[in-house]
Amino acid sequence: GYFHSIQSRMTHGVSGDLVDLVQIPGISKIRAKKLFENGIKTLEDVMANPDKVKKALGMKDKGVREICDGANKLLML
């Protein structure tokens, strides 16, 4: 809800647009911003676009899989 969003913004020091992305294990404020700038704005976007995640972050397949797994776990909550 609203207060959870505010708490996450304060904890991670990010704008509201990046709150969902920084919840993913391995996604820092800087990585979240890179994803957002490349059109990856939600957990669903992460799951649907592993190639864009890989390109945006310059990661290897294993790291992208871990990020996608983290996004998937958050979506299941």
Salt bridges, closest charged atoms under 4 A:
ASP61 OD1 - LYS54 NZ 2.78
GLU66 OE2 - LYS62 NZ 3.28
